[in-house]
Amino acid sequence: MKILILGGYGVFGGRLAELLSDNPDLKLMISGRNLDRAVAFCAAYEGVATTSPLELDRNDIAIWLRTGRPDLVVDASGPFQNYGDDPYRVVKACISAGVDYLDFADGAGFVFGVSQFDADAKTAGVFVLSGVSSFPVLPAAVLRNMAERMEIVSVTGGIAPTPYAGIGLNVMRAVVGCAGAPVKLLRDGQQTTAIGLAESMRFTIAPLGRLPLRNIHFSLVDVPDLQVLPPEHPAMRDIWMGAGPVPEILHRALNILAKARGALGLPSLVRFSRLFYLVLNLMKFGEHRGGMFIHAKGLKDGAPVEESWHLLAEGDDGPYIPSMAIEALVRKLLKGARPANGAGPAIRSLELEDYEALFESRSIQTGFRQAVEPATPLYRVALGSAFETLPKQLQHLHDATAPHRWSGIAEVQRGKGLLAHLIGKIIGFPPAAKQVPVQVDLVPVPEGERWTRDFGGRIFSSFQSLGTGKNEHLVVEQFGVVSVALALVVEGDHLYIVPRRWSCLGIPLPGIFLPSGSSFETERAGKFCFDVEIRAPLIGLIVRYNGVLVPVEVTKPSGGSAD
């Protein structure tokens, strides 16, 4: 199979070539206007697929197709918003030459407009699919899955790339060009416009039982989903899609410029693209993780329901997701599964299962979160379906809806420093000891759970509740005036408790001083086991206590006769 990749040495084209490197039945023609870069890419390429460099300007593709005769053209050159007076030049050339076509287009207008070539593509016996990337193919697949459980009325979504992704200049041009420009979208059931990057929201991407991303600032962007998804769901009245690039300070600078441009009628900010490109690629700090979310509200049997889908990608795996849709289609083509002839957006080209098969070999986790009943126990709400994977004793302890008591034996270690001693005394941590009898009382209340721990007569308590706002999907534990937001992470038979944020009297405290330590719950020999460690920067160990617990049976008085 001979594939011409326009922009093959660029960010998306290069990653696509890498994803297909394991297939010896492919010949990849790495093309672009810079032959030296194409040659260098092919020289460094590793894999069994064959590569060859090609100097080719997209404006000359019609001439080249007459002799090159590829089986498939993939346009990864972009930005598709800046294709001038003849944006569909490559599409028309492929149809005329009888060559199948796919692209990475992220411009809403470009992707939506490809349908005008549907009849021509069918006559030529080729398929032309546009927007074969993260947006709109993956959200479309997610929403089809959700539509099995509800009638979708409102959709909000966003993508948060890792700061280490290495965004290309063309991508940056598209983002900066969107700032302050009108964006077409559906709002209150009417087609209207909003200002790109001038509207923002926050969201926490948190697959069930995984360490969530930090709460992220998303801003409205012009993506194909805004135009191509509403017709798929007749009841849809609202759709909003955003991007959450970090660092947030640079993102907010774009927000200010976007609002200024929209309010004052300033010219496009594209001229600043290279500046933002250089700064963004220099400011690489924070979590090396990325993610995506889709949140939908709708109706089921006439009652309002809502559901969210979360994707979390670790390290360098996230940046490959935009190229995975075309990878999946190429692999299907090699197996004889061919899209129907015609032209249009690629929203029905893949299902969620197709993506999940590709995610399995990488550090990419996904999951759905559904709304739960108000009386649902705290940890079951936070973990969702991941709660069912916990060992039985952990489920037993965390699943009660009435007060209950557990008792056992523990060992306590305390930090040696003056500050460690002072902090431990203020909170009420027990002194260091071995084989200490311990008793834990858990009292569920409408707002959360009250935990009272008795270590050999030394009692300290805390209150746990579901986080809101920036602490969404976290469990917040309050010790007096100090609150710590905790992530619940399931790994095998362990439930890890990971501090993420903290505050004092509701005032956020610096993350650099956030207490940490390896704290987890598990089950051994049919008993609940706990291991809690609290450390602080510059202070070291404050306290560590570990041990086992078993439930205490509460004996109720039996009824009897009075005689």
Solvent accessible surface area in square Angstrom, and as a share of the most:
residue,aa,sasa,rsa
1,M,64,0.28
2,K,51,0.22
3,I,0,0.00
4,L,0,0.00
5,I,0,0.00
6,L,4,0.02
7,G,13,0.13
8,G,0,0.00
9,Y,37,0.14
10,G,27,0.26
11,V,47,0.27
12,F,50,0.21
13,G,0,0.00
14,G,9,0.08
15,R,46,0.17
16,L,0,0.00
17,A,0,0.00
18,E,86,0.39
19,L,14,0.07
20,L,1,0.00
21,S,20,0.13
22,D,88,0.46
23,N,25,0.13
24,P,93,0.58
25,D,93,0.48
26,L,4,0.02
27,K,82,0.35
28,L,0,0.00
29,M,22,0.10
30,I,0,0.00
31,S,0,0.00
32,G,8,0.08
33,R,184,0.67
34,N,66,0.34
35,L,73,0.36
36,D,111,0.58
37,R,130,0.47
38,A,0,0.00
39,V,71,0.41
40,A,61,0.48
41,F,47,0.19
42,C,22,0.13
43,A,89,0.69
44,A,79,0.61
45,Y,39,0.15
46,E,149,0.67
47,G,50,0.48
48,V,93,0.53
49,A,7,0.05
50,T,74,0.43
51,T,28,0.16
52,S,28,0.18
53,P,54,0.34
54,L,32,0.16
55,E,103,0.46
56,L,14,0.07
57,D,41,0.21
58,R,42,0.15
59,N,84,0.43
60,D,71,0.37
61,I,0,0.00
62,A,45,0.35
63,I,115,0.58
64,W,41,0.14
65,L,0,0.00
66,R,169,0.62
67,T,116,0.67
68,G,10,0.10
69,R,129,0.47
70,P,7,0.04
71,D,76,0.39
72,L,0,0.00
73,V,0,0.00
74,V,0,0.00
75,D,0,0.00
76,A,14,0.11
77,S,29,0.19
78,G,17,0.17
79,P,18,0.12
80,F,11,0.05
81,Q,83,0.37
82,N,85,0.43
83,Y,33,0.13
84,G,62,0.60
85,D,156,0.81
86,D,47,0.24
87,P,42,0.26
88,Y,24,0.09
89,R,87,0.32
90,V,1,0.01
91,V,1,0.01
92,K,91,0.39
93,A,8,0.06
94,C,0,0.00
95,I,18,0.09
96,S,102,0.66
97,A,22,0.17
98,G,37,0.36
99,V,3,0.02
100,D,14,0.07
101,Y,1,0.00
102,L,0,0.00
103,D,0,0.00
104,F,12,0.05
105,A,0,0.00
106,D,53,0.27
107,G,3,0.03
108,A,1,0.00
109,G,47,0.45
110,F,18,0.07
111,V,0,0.00
112,F,103,0.43
113,G,19,0.18
114,V,0,0.00
115,S,53,0.34
116,Q,120,0.53
117,F,20,0.08
118,D,44,0.23
119,A,70,0.54
120,D,79,0.41
121,A,0,0.00
122,K,115,0.49
123,T,124,0.72
124,A,42,0.33
125,G,33,0.32
126,V,4,0.02
127,F,1,0.00
128,V,0,0.00
129,L,22,0.11
130,S,0,0.00
131,G,0,0.00
132,V,0,0.00
133,S,12,0.08
134,S,5,0.03
135,F,17,0.07
136,P,0,0.00
137,V,0,0.00
138,L,0,0.00
139,P,0,0.00
140,A,3,0.02
141,A,1,0.01
142,V,0,0.00
143,L,0,0.00
144,R,37,0.13
145,N,31,0.16
146,M,0,0.00
147,A,43,0.33
148,E,141,0.63
149,R,80,0.29
150,M,14,0.06
151,E,97,0.43
152,I,4,0.02
153,V,36,0.21
154,S,28,0.18
155,V,2,0.01
156,T,28,0.16
157,G,0,0.00
158,G,0,0.00
159,I,44,0.22
160,A,2,0.02
161,P,42,0.27
162,T,5,0.03
163,P,17,0.11
164,Y,75,0.29
165,A,14,0.11
166,G,26,0.25
167,I,35,0.18
168,G,13,0.12
169,L,33,0.16
170,N,57,0.29
171,V,38,0.22
172,M,8,0.03
173,R,75,0.27
174,A,15,0.12
175,V,37,0.21
176,V,0,0.00
177,G,19,0.18
178,C,15,0.09
179,A,0,0.00
180,G,6,0.06
181,A,20,0.16
182,P,95,0.60
183,V,1,0.01
184,K,121,0.51
185,L,1,0.00
186,L,18,0.09
187,R,80,0.29
188,D,94,0.49
189,G,27,0.26
190,Q,125,0.56
191,Q,120,0.53
192,T,54,0.32
193,T,79,0.46
194,A,8,0.06
195,I,59,0.30
196,G,0,0.00
197,L,2,0.01
198,A,19,0.15
199,E,52,0.23
200,S,53,0.34
201,M,55,0.24
202,R,77,0.28
203,F,16,0.07
204,T,3,0.02
205,I,0,0.00
206,A,2,0.01
207,P,2,0.01
208,L,30,0.15
209,G,4,0.04
210,R,98,0.36
211,L,47,0.23
212,P,5,0.03
213,L,6,0.03
214,R,107,0.39
215,N,19,0.10
216,I,18,0.09
217,H,11,0.05
218,F,0,0.00
219,S,0,0.00
220,L,0,0.00
221,V,13,0.08
222,D,43,0.22
223,V,13,0.07
224,P,0,0.00
225,D,0,0.00
226,L,0,0.00
227,Q,31,0.14
228,V,6,0.04
229,L,0,0.00
230,P,15,0.09
231,P,92,0.58
232,E,46,0.21
233,H,16,0.07
234,P,134,0.84
235,A,30,0.23
236,M,11,0.05
237,R,119,0.44
238,D,41,0.21
239,I,2,0.01
240,W,30,0.11
241,M,0,0.00
242,G,0,0.00
243,A,17,0.13
244,G,0,0.00
245,P,21,0.13
246,V,43,0.25
247,P,9,0.06
248,E,54,0.24
249,I,129,0.66
250,L,27,0.13
251,H,4,0.02
252,R,108,0.39
253,A,39,0.30
254,L,7,0.04
255,N,9,0.05
256,I,120,0.61
257,L,63,0.32
258,A,0,0.00
259,K,112,0.47
260,A,33,0.26
261,R,36,0.13
262,G,33,0.32
263,A,84,0.65
264,L,128,0.64
265,G,67,0.64
266,L,78,0.39
267,P,81,0.51
268,S,42,0.27
269,L,11,0.06
270,V,51,0.29
271,R,166,0.61
272,F,85,0.35
273,S,2,0.01
274,R,130,0.48
275,L,106,0.53
276,F,15,0.06
277,Y,57,0.22
278,L,92,0.46
279,V,45,0.26
280,L,16,0.08
281,N,38,0.19
282,L,149,0.74
283,M,57,0.25
284,K,79,0.33
285,F,113,0.47
286,G,56,0.54
287,E,46,0.21
288,H,65,0.29
289,R,27,0.10
290,G,4,0.04
291,G,6,0.06
292,M,3,0.01
293,F,0,0.00
294,I,0,0.00
295,H,36,0.16
296,A,0,0.00
297,K,101,0.43
298,G,4,0.04
299,L,71,0.35
300,K,107,0.45
301,D,147,0.76
302,G,65,0.62
303,A,50,0.39
304,P,115,0.73
305,V,49,0.28
306,E,72,0.32
307,E,6,0.03
308,S,7,0.05
309,W,1,0.00
310,H,0,0.00
311,L,3,0.02
312,L,1,0.00
313,A,1,0.01
314,E,58,0.26
315,G,21,0.20
316,D,92,0.48
317,D,23,0.12
318,G,15,0.15
319,P,16,0.10
320,Y,31,0.12
321,I,10,0.05
322,P,20,0.13
323,S,0,0.00
324,M,1,0.00
325,A,0,0.00
326,I,0,0.00
327,E,10,0.05
328,A,7,0.06
329,L,5,0.03
330,V,0,0.00
331,R,60,0.22
332,K,68,0.29
333,L,28,0.14
334,L,60,0.30
335,K,175,0.74
336,G,65,0.63
337,A,51,0.40
338,R,112,0.41
339,P,28,0.18
340,A,90,0.70
341,N,61,0.31
342,G,7,0.07
343,A,10,0.08
344,G,9,0.08
345,P,29,0.18
346,A,1,0.01
347,I,15,0.07
348,R,153,0.56
349,S,26,0.17
350,L,3,0.01
351,E,75,0.34
352,L,5,0.03
353,E,107,0.48
354,D,34,0.18
355,Y,0,0.00
356,E,67,0.30
357,A,65,0.50
358,L,31,0.15
359,F,7,0.03
360,E,145,0.65
361,S,100,0.64
362,R,78,0.29
363,S,51,0.33
364,I,11,0.06
365,Q,40,0.18
366,T,42,0.25
367,G,15,0.15
368,F,41,0.17
369,R,29,0.11
370,Q,95,0.42
371,A,74,0.57
372,V,72,0.42
373,E,130,0.58
374,P,134,0.84
375,A,85,0.66
376,T,30,0.18
377,P,18,0.12
378,L,12,0.06
379,Y,7,0.02
380,R,62,0.22
381,V,32,0.18
382,A,6,0.05
383,L,1,0.00
384,G,22,0.21
385,S,78,0.50
386,A,13,0.10
387,F,0,0.00
388,E,99,0.44
389,T,89,0.52
390,L,6,0.03
391,P,23,0.14
392,K,150,0.63
393,Q,39,0.17
394,L,0,0.00
395,Q,23,0.10
396,H,96,0.43
397,L,1,0.01
398,H,2,0.01
399,D,51,0.26
400,A,27,0.21
401,T,99,0.57
402,A,57,0.44
403,P,94,0.59
404,H,37,0.16
405,R,99,0.36
406,W,2,0.01
407,S,35,0.22
408,G,20,0.19
409,I,72,0.37
410,A,2,0.02
411,E,57,0.25
412,V,4,0.02
413,Q,66,0.30
414,R,35,0.13
415,G,12,0.11
416,K,198,0.84
417,G,39,0.37
418,L,148,0.74
419,L,101,0.50
420,A,1,0.00
421,H,100,0.45
422,L,88,0.44
423,I,51,0.26
424,G,0,0.00
425,K,138,0.59
426,I,132,0.67
427,I,54,0.27
428,G,15,0.14
429,F,2,0.01
430,P,2,0.01
431,P,72,0.45
432,A,63,0.49
433,A,41,0.32
434,K,155,0.66
435,Q,136,0.60
436,V,16,0.09
437,P,83,0.52
438,V,5,0.03
439,Q,55,0.25
440,V,10,0.05
441,D,31,0.16
442,L,1,0.01
443,V,56,0.32
444,P,34,0.22
445,V,57,0.33
446,P,134,0.84
447,E,123,0.55
448,G,11,0.10
449,E,7,0.03
450,R,104,0.38
451,W,19,0.07
452,T,41,0.24
453,R,21,0.08
454,D,37,0.19
455,F,6,0.02
456,G,52,0.50
457,G,61,0.58
458,R,104,0.38
459,I,101,0.51
460,F,7,0.03
461,S,49,0.31
462,S,1,0.01
463,F,41,0.17
464,Q,6,0.03
465,S,26,0.17
466,L,74,0.37
467,G,11,0.11
468,T,110,0.64
469,G,58,0.55
470,K,91,0.38
471,N,32,0.16
472,E,54,0.24
473,H,44,0.19
474,L,8,0.04
475,V,0,0.00
476,V,24,0.14
477,E,13,0.06
478,Q,83,0.37
479,F,36,0.15
480,G,58,0.56
481,V,83,0.48
482,V,41,0.24
483,S,23,0.15
484,V,17,0.09
485,A,2,0.02
486,L,15,0.08
487,A,1,0.00
488,L,13,0.06
489,V,12,0.07
490,V,20,0.12
491,E,98,0.44
492,G,70,0.67
493,D,74,0.38
494,H,42,0.19
495,L,0,0.00
496,Y,62,0.24
497,I,28,0.14
498,V,47,0.27
499,P,28,0.18
500,R,20,0.07
501,R,67,0.24
502,W,48,0.17
503,S,22,0.14
504,C,39,0.23
505,L,134,0.67
506,G,65,0.63
507,I,115,0.58
508,P,88,0.56
509,L,54,0.27
510,P,76,0.48
511,G,58,0.55
512,I,131,0.67
513,F,92,0.38
514,L,24,0.12
515,P,22,0.14
516,S,58,0.38
517,G,25,0.24
518,S,63,0.40
519,S,12,0.08
520,F,30,0.13
521,E,14,0.06
522,T,1,0.01
523,E,48,0.21
524,R,134,0.49
525,A,107,0.83
526,G,44,0.43
527,K,88,0.37
528,F,5,0.02
529,C,5,0.03
530,F,18,0.08
531,D,15,0.08
532,V,34,0.20
533,E,28,0.12
534,I,36,0.18
535,R,99,0.36
536,A,12,0.09
537,P,53,0.33
538,L,169,0.84
539,I,50,0.25
540,G,28,0.27
541,L,36,0.18
542,I,5,0.02
543,V,0,0.00
544,R,79,0.29
545,Y,15,0.06
546,N,35,0.18
547,G,16,0.16
548,V,52,0.30
549,L,6,0.03
550,V,62,0.35
551,P,45,0.28
552,V,57,0.33
553,E,146,0.66
554,V,110,0.63
555,T,127,0.74
556,K,163,0.69
557,P,133,0.83
558,S,108,0.70
559,G,82,0.79
560,G,77,0.74
561,S,95,0.61
562,A,116,0.90
563,D,165,0.86
